[in-house]
Amino acid sequence: HADLAMFEAKSHGKGRYEVFVPSMSTRATERLDLERDLRRAVERDEFEVHYQPIIDLRTGEIVAFEALARWRHPERGLLAAADFIRLAEETGLIRPIGRLVLEEACRRAKEWGEGRADGTPSMSVNLSASQFARQPDMIPEVLTGTGLDPRRLQLEITERTVMHNAEFALGKLRRLKGLGVSFAIDDYGKGYSCLYYLKRMPVDSLKIDRAFITGLGENPDDTAIVSATIGLGHVLGLQVVAEGVESAEQLAELRKLGCDLAQGYHFAEPLSGEAAERLLAGDTTW
């Protein structure tokens, strides 16, 4: 019980204490069960990749997809990444899961891009802190194995991953950039940034966190933050992507503010590979 209380205190930072309560045992048991299931899921190949379209706000056309991990749990059904990614990162299982997602996404992008002269759609894949630091050869190996043109792959890295050790990240990004891939800073505005490093990073896009898009056009603070982020991105020569667009009103406001790209349920929820292919073939525009 003391151990559980100690770990609870650590999870909330240092210099504090927690008193044991029975719910800590419940959470610990649930975590152990989930970790056991997660390890089995890797062995049994229970993961899928779903794809959410990214829209060019000038033309309304699909120009990219974001690849998102899903877990087909035998008892709980289809689980979104938010239900297991944190545990996967803490246990190191994010590395085999992340490689599976990257390989499948690159294969899809190669298949969908064949016969399209404009080089679309590109594929955007999240890269965790663990993958970024400990799997330096994964990107070139997957690109070689799938035959995907590196220019059609974008890697998304959170602010926290980049800024945790900015000099280390800068060197890593530059080496990977040499392969021809592009980079996006994900969840921009939700973590912490240093503009000195941001201007030096070889990144291509900023993705505005959905938390600011929710109040767009209604909350003056959110609108001001989104407008300022778009302006900052353009000054730095970066594309700006809005995440979590859920209404026509938000879409209209983003177009008015000059945002470049957007994604969210207003366009489509994350789709299976087959459904995403049908959407792409339908030449849908917004």
Disulfide bonds with the S-S distance in Angstrom:
none
